[in-house]
């Protein structure tokens, strides 16, 4: 009988060990699966944020291109002595500002700062451009027109610098 009890005890011990091992292994598998799911969810969220940032940065670049095209058209008309319609330029300026504002939701601070500097430079340029247009259209003296053009040209150079800084900040974020 002692051998019988020994076999039963050994069997029960083996069963308890097997069940315990299965429980511990199952718990570890569940923890591993949760961890993998959390990691996958974080990676998916990061990919979504990157994609949204890329789209937002692209919108700013497209709006900048539209604004500069409108300014160039006004410049062309002014050089011919024609009074331009300013609505296209102002509309694209508002679109550019709206695109830059949307970056405040998603972009890191480096891109936000570069966007703000770009907006400020464009604001200064737009004022100088409007002053130049007013000088040309109002028939001011050639000297005053030349001075307004020089101010506008100097400010336009700062736009190029801030635009490239913005592009660099965007690339640094995305790459």
Secondary structure, DSSP 8 states (H G I E B T S, - for coil): -HHHHHHHHHHHHHHHHHHHHHHHHHHHHHHHHHHHHHHHHHHHHHHHHHHHHHHHHHHHHHHHHHHHHHHHHHHHHHHTT-----HHHHHHHHHHHHHHHHHHHHS-HHHHHHHHHHHHHHHHHHHHHHHHHHHHHTT--HHHHHHHHHHHHHHHHHHHHHHHHHHHHHHHHH-
